[in-house]
Amino acid sequence: MIRLEQLSREFEVGDQRVQALRSIDLEIESGDYVAIMGPSGSGKSTLLHILGLLDRPSGGKYWLDDQRVGRLSDLEQARVRSEKIGFVFQFFHLVGRLTAAQNIDLPMMLAGLPPAERKQRVKQALEAFGIADRADHRPDQLSGGQRQRVAIARATIMRPSLLLADEPTGNLDRATGWEVVGLLEKLREAGLTLLVVTHDPEIGSRAARRVRLVDGEIVEDARR
């Protein structure tokens, strides 16, 4: 599903160039469950953003489903992202003025899906994630766990094949964090490919595969 060859990413910080990723070679099969781990500043989130087509590499090649997506135009990347990729963030990134139902509906509205289909999918998602009674609540009226459930529902409402989660439990208490992990794992069991960036070794140990980065390089790639 994913293939990276000699992927690199550089940033300019003042008059210096910082190498965030160095010559990354990585293959991930469809349906895999991968934890991306490493210390702060190791390149984990940078890698996830490139995989999610939220950033472009400075060098190297990226294939997604046998398509060379790294060299697509911004518009073409947006279409692939809409059709194939869901992204869950640590800080939820919900639209504050919209209700839970409207936040979940947003990707479908932007993609131009018919209103009747959107309404039915939103209803199903709210029920599936246990937040049907919070459909008309705005994010500031929801708990952290409820906001993350809305965020996961929004990330998967377009039925992507790849779900990327960047520290999805980092802003939650322990018990709620484990509930969110359970939701993500159920989605993986239903057929999604799941990549999770995490500092938590317990969460990392649950993944089928653990990829560890240090200073922008892969230093460990192990299966459980």
Secondary structure, 3 states (H helix, E strand, C coil): CEEEEEEEEEEEECCEEEEEEEEEEEEECCCCEEEEECCCCCCHHHHHHHHCCCCCCCEEEEEECCEEHHHCCHHHHHHHHHHHEEEECCCCCCCCCCCHHHHHHHHHHHHCCCHHHHHHHHHHHHHHCCCHHHCCCCHHHCCHHHHHHHHHHHHHCCCCCEEEEECCCCCCCHHHHHHHHHHHHHHHHCCCEEEEECCCHHHHHHCCEEEEEECCEEEEEEEC
